[in-house]
Amino acid sequence: MRVRRSIGTSQLRNLTPFLMLDHLDSRLGSAGNAGAPDHPHRGQETISYVLSGGIDHEDFAGNHGTLEAGDLQFMTAGRGIMHSEIPRVDSEDTPNIGLQLWVDLPKALKYCEPRYRNLKAKDIPHAVADDGKVKCKVISGQAFGVESWKELSYTPVWFLHFVLLPKGKFKLPLPKGWNAFLYVLSGEISVEDGDQTRTYNRFTNVVLEKEGDSVGVEAVEGASDEASFIIIAGMPLDQPVVQYGPFVATSKAEVMQAVVDFRTGQNGFERAVNW
């Protein structure tokens, strides 16, 4: 499976607290390179959002299940987790499409116990604006007076999925001082930039000004199709980011220790041995 990575690249290494954003699509690639077999994590949280198809997951603690279309999983790796994420293949060859966001953990929580928070599609609050021309899944945070479920992640994050119909427009307040970005899943949208607007299309990641406190979005003039996009915001963490693959720490020594702990099965990785 091929992924489009827009955070965690040489152009945008990270955007605290965000470490990585991947857009996954099983239609790009082959079954032979699909999914993420057994692999470890330490020091971060991951948010997995299934847009189409399904993902089977399992970890070394015996947790397992399937994320269906519209479902999310908030995973806190903490001191250490080892798991697998494999796209499900069904008789109809439904494409497996989704997003995975890596979020840094505050230094004081780097070695917390691992945990999962699953959010089913049916339980996600919905909000509407502009006479129904703006629709929003309030996954985490708030929009148009609708609030999400609480305590999905340790690091404060807003995660909102919008569908914008032709002629729709809105302005959304965002937490002041947070880092935020907008990622276009399909269609085109116009985003306010001072006294003008700029148009962005599919697969574009738009980093918003940190000094601002809102974002304005509207349908492209003359658009006949809807557009789908996410807006994500997070509280910046005032700490270094030292990363080696799936291990995220605040110093080189901690990252080196994570590698040793994983290879020797200690300090959180005991159950990874022979799993």
Secondary structure, DSSP 4 states (H G I P E B T S, - for coil): -EEEEEESSSS---BTTEEEEEEEETTSS-GGG-SEEEEEEBSEEEEEEEEESEEEEEETTS-EEEEETT-EEEEE-TT-EEEEEEE---TT----EEEEEEEEPPGGGTTSPPEEEEE-GGGS-EEEETTTTEEEEEEESEETTEE--S-S-SS-EEEEEEEE-TT-EEEEE--TT-EEEEEEEESEEEEEETTEEEEEETT-EEEPPTT-SEEEEEEPTT--S-EEEEEEEE----S--EEETTEEESSHHHHHHHHHHHHHT-TT-GGGTT-
